[in-house]
Amino acid sequence: MLDINKLVTDFPEVGQLIAEKPLFWHNPNYQESAELPIDLADIFDAEARFQRFAKYFEVAFPETLPTKGILESPLIPIPEMQTSINEKLSSPLAGKLFLKADNLLPISGSIKSRGGIYEVLKFAEKIAVKAGMLVYEDNYAILASPEFKKLFSKYGIAVGSTGNLGLSIGIVAQKLGFQTTVHMSADAAQWKKDLLREKGAIVVEYNDNFSNAITAGREQAAKDPNVYFIDDEGSVDLFLGYSVAALRLQAQLKAASIQVNEDHPLFVYLPAGVGGSPGGVAFGLKQVFGEHVHPIFAEPTHIPSVTLGMMTGMNNQISVYDVGIDGITKADGLAVGRPSRIAGKFMRTLLLGTATFQDDRMMAELARLYETEKIKVEPSATSGFAILPRCQTELAKQYSLTDSTHIVWATGGAMVPADDFSRYLSEGQSLLEK
């Protein structure tokens, strides 16, 4: 049985987490050397697979034609947002502020698109090659033909999700022809469940948290040898799918004439749920940019699962529920009480730190982003903005921020129904005025 008093004695900052007070946790192992089971070559392998499937996406999802079948989001300068934030700060945010607009990623409009879709693609490719119907030099547009849909219909894909991962996997897996089942926790937004059903996926709803929903989904999938379970709590393939974002970001920064070096550090603020998508992106960033990029995770004060896991070194062996934190947040994409099995282990030396925020701050920043830049996102996507002031204070103690670059990574938002967004906006505006 977990001794909470001993835990707080050993790790005093756990007391702040339990009290649900916003904090900045600096990772004491940051930038140490470490051996990891994957490296830059694995990221390039994942990118090559995306490139092979590009022709398929152009046929199956015409909205990807402008990007030639590549699933990527724009890097958007947001000077009006920065000006508005600075008006509220005693010390203005130094450097330049950008939004990595994963809310605009093709197909499912969220950070989960790269990882979830990538693992579906890898599974589909494996089946098609094994069946002798596909060779690696083929034009993958043939995968949109009825013959391949018939092949894939013999197999199932299952996943546990709070929403965005399920959308990404469900939309693409169904289009390919797989029988798709998404196990959704109680935190998942109703519109995401409705959209999945509209696309033909089976949605299994649980009046329970994410950890229990994914466990039930995993157990059910294990009963059928033809069902492939995509495990958000421990999949390296998901992780690698997310990591290719770093290669694309490198090109975007070059196009914008932005340097990343000792005099021009790059700080990236990533919303963390189970830790897989931000972990994969952070891993890719460190592989591509090295010591001068600094990833920081953002988590709600009511469900700081990765922070708790890394702070104590217990990683996935501890849940926020174990220490009495309620896990209730409006950031449905981050409503995960227990971190993934690989997030903390991979991030042990790659993550600068984490910061927690209150939901009201997140909702206010959603309104600020829309009012200043007319960018529509879901609540989770403004997590990075919610921690900016606290991070600015902490980072200034250690880094020169004069010529720094700051990227807030969005989660989702483009697919949010108008009524839902209006509700988010109204709530955020009332909080922004305070």
PyMOL commands that set and color helices and strands:
alter all, ss='L'
color gray80, all
select helices_A, chain A and resi 4-10+13-18+40-60+62-67+79-88+102-104+112-130+140-144+146-152+164-176+190-198+210-221+236-243+245-255+276-292+305-312+315-317+320-323+332-334+343-347+359-373+379-395+418-432
alter helices_A, ss='H'
color red, helices_A
select strands_A, chain A and resi 24-26+75-77+96-100+156-161+179-184+202-205+227-230+266-271+293-300+353-357+405-409
alter strands_A, ss='S'
color yellow, strands_A
deselect
rebuild
show_as cartoon
